[in-house]
Amino acid sequence: MFFKKSEKKGYALHPDGAFNAIIVDINLTDNKKGTGKLLIVKYETSDGSISQFFSYEHKNKRYEAQECERLGVLVDACRLSVLQEATDLIGKKVIIKVSTPPAGPDGKVFQVIKNSKISEVKEEDLW
């Protein structure tokens, strides 16, 4: 659902709005606390790149189920009946909606990506 970007760390925020995007990279890693595994999906749009995190394995099984449901929305938008390998997402075109809620008390900014939909746009038209 969201990606953390902190202006304090020098990251540029992606503009808000709906964007045609192409999935350009996938990364599988442990979360910071070591309590689960993350799937990080990197998108490229005409306005830059942005990443989305999915906790596909977590000690909190209820949270894990919610995350798998969110990932299912992306898989459906990519027109995949089943996600065999995470890398099957690379090269898929989707429409993402990016929003930036107000910064938290610690000053960190979290950008939200949701509503993945099928995109009919050709790759060359994204740039």
Residue pairs with C-beta under 8 A, 6 or more apart in sequence:
1 52
1 70
1 112
1 113
1 114
2 52
2 53
2 110
2 111
2 112
2 113
3 50
3 51
3 52
3 53
3 110
3 111
3 112
3 113
4 53
4 108
4 109
4 110
4 111
5 11
5 13
5 14
5 50
5 109
5 110
5 111
6 107
6 108
6 109
7 13
7 109
8 107
8 108
12 48
13 100
13 109
13 111
14 45
14 47
14 48
14 49
14 50
14 98
14 111
15 47
15 48
15 98
16 98
16 99
16 100
17 97
17 98
18 95
18 96
18 97
18 98
18 115
19 43
19 45
19 46
19 47
19 95
19 96
19 97
19 98
20 45
20 46
20 93
20 94
20 95
20 119
20 121
20 125
20 126
21 43
21 44
21 45
21 50
21 93
21 94
21 95
21 96
21 119
21 126
22 43
22 44
22 91
22 92
22 93
22 94
22 123
22 126
23 41
23 42
23 43
23 78
23 89
23 90
23 91
23 92
23 93
23 94
24 42
24 43
24 44
24 49
24 90
24 91
25 41
25 42
25 90
26 39
26 40
26 41
26 42
26 86
26 87
26 89
26 90
27 38
27 39
27 40
27 42
28 37
28 38
28 39
28 40
28 86
29 37
29 38
29 40
30 36
30 37
30 38
31 37
31 38
31 55
31 58
35 58
35 59
35 60
36 55
36 56
36 57
36 58
36 59
36 64
37 55
37 56
37 57
37 58
38 53
38 54
38 55
38 56
39 53
39 54
39 56
39 71
39 86
40 51
40 52
40 53
40 54
41 51
41 52
41 54
41 74
41 89
42 49
42 50
42 51
43 49
43 50
43 51
43 52
43 94
43 96
43 113
44 126
45 96
45 126
46 126
46 127
50 96
50 98
50 111
50 113
52 74
52 96
52 113
54 67
54 68
54 70
54 71
54 74
55 63
55 64
55 67
56 64
56 67
56 68
56 71
57 64
58 64
58 67
71 83
73 116
74 89
74 94
74 116
75 82
75 83
75 89
76 116
77 92
77 94
77 95
77 116
77 117
77 118
77 119
78 88
78 89
78 92
78 94
78 118
79 92
79 118
80 88
80 89
80 92
83 89
93 118
93 119
93 120
93 121
93 123
93 126
94 116
94 117
94 118
94 119
95 115
95 116
95 117
95 118
95 119
96 113
96 114
96 115
96 116
97 113
97 114
97 115
98 111
98 112
98 113
99 111
99 112
99 114
100 109
100 110
100 111
100 112
101 110
101 112
103 109
104 110
